[in-house]
Amino acid sequence: MRTSPVAGRLADLPARVDGAKIVVGDPAAPRTAQVLVDPRCGYCAKFEGAGGEVLLELAAQGKVKVEYLLASFLDGGGASGSVRAVNALRASVEAGKFAEYQAAVFASQPKGRFTDGHLLAIAAAVPGLRGEAFDRAVAEQTYKGWVGEAEEAFEATGARGTPMVRVDGRPVGAKDGAMFDAAAFAKALKDVGIGGAAV
C-alpha cells in the first residue's frame, strides 16, 4: 500500500466532523477551502497527489482549513465500494488519523472496488490507525448513515462531478487542469489569497 509523500506532515493535522463534512486543520485558520471528492474517482486520486497535497501543506502551516465533502455517487449500489471507503474515512477521524488515511486511500486506490480487506490493509500503513474500534467500524459500516448524509450534502452543492475545490463558493484550479499540477494549483490558490506553500 502507498502513502502520501507528505504523510509525516499529515500526522499532526487535526480533523473533526462538522455535520456532513470533515474539517482538517486549525479551526482558527483565516481561510477555508472546500474539497469535493469520491474515493473511487480516478481524477480525485490525481488531484490528491498534486493539488491536494498543496492544500494539506497549507493547512499544516495554519493558512487554511480544508472542508472535505466525501461523495459516494460512483458506488452505483455497492459496485465500487465508495460507501465502504467513506465509512472507513469517517472512522479514521475517531482515531485522529483522517488526513494521513485519506491521503493513503487515494494513493492506494484499487483498479477494482474498495473492499474491507483493502481498506484495512491501507490502514495498516498508517501508524496507530488499526485497532479494535476502527476495524469494527469498517466491518460493520458503523457510519453508513453519515455516509448517506455526506452524499446528500454533496448533491446539495449542485456539483455534477468530482474533484472540485471551492473557496468562497467559487471553483479554484479547474481551468486548464491546474488542480492536477502542484505548482499551478499553488498559484491558483495564491490568486484567491491563499498562498505560501512549498511545491
C-alpha positions in Angstrom: 0.0 0.0 0.0 1.2 3.5 -0.8 1.0 6.5 1.5 1.4 10.2 0.7 4.9 11.7 0.4 3.8 14.3 2.9 2.5 11.7 5.4 4.8 12.9 8.1 3.3 16.4 7.9 -0.2 15.0 8.0 0.2 13.1 11.2 -0.2 16.2 13.3 -3.1 17.7 11.3 -6.3 17.8 13.4 -9.6 16.7 11.9 -13.1 16.9 13.2 -16.6 16.1 12.0 -18.8 19.1 11.3 -22.2 17.9 10.3 -21.7 16.1 6.9 -18.2 17.5 6.5 -14.8 16.6 7.8 -12.7 19.6 8.5 -8.9 19.4 8.6 -6.6 22.0 10.1 -6.7 24.7 12.7 -10.3 25.9 13.3 -8.9 29.4 13.6 -7.2 29.4 10.1 -8.1 32.6 8.2 -9.4 30.9 5.0 -11.5 27.8 4.2 -11.3 25.6 1.1 -14.0 23.0 0.4 -12.9 19.8 -1.4 -15.4 17.6 -3.0 -14.1 14.1 -3.8 -15.3 10.5 -4.2 -12.8 7.8 -3.1 -13.3 5.8 -6.4 -12.8 8.8 -8.7 -9.6 8.4 -10.6 -9.3 12.2 -11.2 -9.7 12.7 -7.5 -6.7 10.5 -6.8 -4.7 12.5 -9.4 -5.8 15.7 -7.6 -5.0 14.4 -4.1 -1.4 13.5 -5.3 -0.9 17.1 -6.5 -3.2 19.9 -5.5 -4.5 18.0 -2.5 -1.0 17.9 -1.0 -0.6 21.6 -1.6 -3.8 22.2 0.3 -2.8 20.0 3.2 0.6 21.6 3.4 -1.1 25.0 3.7 -3.3 23.5 6.4 -0.3 22.3 8.2 1.0 25.9 8.1 -2.2 27.2 9.6 -3.1 29.2 6.5 -6.3 27.4 5.5 -8.6 24.8 6.9 -10.0 22.2 4.4 -13.6 21.0 4.5 -14.0 17.6 2.9 -17.3 16.6 1.4 -16.9 12.9 0.8 -19.2 11.8 -2.0 -20.1 8.2 -2.9 -22.1 8.7 -6.1 -19.8 6.4 -8.0 -20.8 3.5 -5.9 -23.8 2.5 -8.0 -25.4 0.3 -5.5 -22.2 -1.1 -4.0 -20.4 -1.7 -7.2 -17.3 0.4 -6.4 -17.1 0.3 -2.7 -17.2 4.1 -2.3 -19.7 3.8 0.5 -17.3 1.4 2.3 -14.4 3.8 1.7 -16.2 6.9 3.0 -17.3 4.9 6.1 -13.7 3.9 6.8 -12.6 7.5 6.3 -15.2 8.7 8.8 -14.0 6.1 11.2 -10.4 7.3 10.9 -11.4 10.7 12.3 -12.2 9.0 15.7 -8.6 7.6 15.7 -7.1 11.0 14.9 -5.7 9.8 11.6 -8.0 11.2 8.9 -5.5 13.3 7.0 -3.0 10.5 6.8 -5.5 7.8 6.0 -7.3 9.9 3.4 -4.1 10.5 1.5 -3.2 6.8 1.7 -6.7 5.8 0.5 -6.3 7.9 -2.7 -2.7 6.8 -3.2 -3.8 3.2 -2.9 -7.0 3.4 -5.0 -7.7 -0.1 -6.4 -8.3 -0.9 -10.0 -11.5 -2.6 -9.0 -13.7 -1.9 -6.0 -12.8 -1.0 -2.4 -13.3 -4.0 -0.1 -13.0 -4.1 3.7 -9.7 -6.1 3.3 -8.2 -3.4 1.1 -9.3 -0.6 3.3 -7.8 -2.4 6.4 -4.6 -3.0 4.5 -4.3 0.7 3.7 -5.0 1.5 7.3 -2.1 -0.8 8.4 0.3 1.5 6.6 -0.9 4.4 8.8 0.8 4.2 12.2 -1.7 3.9 15.1 -4.9 3.6 13.0 -5.6 -0.1 13.1 -7.3 -1.2 16.3 -10.5 -2.9 17.6 -12.7 0.2 17.2 -11.5 1.1 13.7 -11.6 -2.4 12.4 -15.1 -3.0 13.8 -16.4 0.3 12.3 -15.1 -0.8 8.9 -16.5 -4.3 9.2 -19.9 -3.2 10.5 -20.1 0.0 8.4 -20.8 1.9 11.6 -21.0 5.3 9.8 -23.1 4.2 6.8 -25.8 6.7 7.9 -23.3 9.5 8.0 -22.1 8.4 4.5 -25.6 9.0 3.2 -25.7 12.5 4.8 -22.4 13.3 3.2 -23.6 12.3 -0.2 -26.8 14.3 0.3 -24.7 17.4 1.2 -22.5 16.8 -1.9 -25.6 16.6 -4.1 -27.0 19.8 -2.5 -23.9 21.8 -3.7 -25.1 21.3 -7.3 -21.8 19.8 -8.3 -22.0 17.4 -11.2 -18.7 15.7 -10.6 -15.5 15.4 -8.7 -12.9 16.6 -7.9 -13.8 20.1 -7.1 -12.2 22.7 -4.9 -14.2 25.8 -3.9 -13.1 28.9 -2.0 -15.8 31.4 -1.0 -18.2 29.3 -3.1 -16.2 29.6 -6.3 -14.3 26.8 -8.0 -10.5 27.1 -7.9 -8.0 25.3 -10.1 -10.5 23.8 -12.5 -9.3 25.7 -15.6 -6.5 24.1 -17.7 -6.2 21.2 -15.2 -4.4 23.4 -12.7 -5.6 21.3 -9.8 -3.7 18.3 -11.1 -0.4 20.2 -11.1 1.0 21.2 -7.7 2.8 24.4 -8.8 -0.2 25.5 -11.0 -2.6 24.8 -8.2 -0.5 26.7 -5.6 -0.6 29.7 -7.9 -4.4 29.4 -8.3 -4.8 29.4 -4.5 -2.4 32.3 -4.2 -4.6 34.2 -6.7 -7.6 33.9 -4.3 -5.5 34.9 -1.3 -4.3 31.6 0.0 -0.6 31.1 -0.5 2.9 30.3 0.6 3.0 26.5 0.1 6.3 25.0 -0.9 5.8 22.9 -4.0 
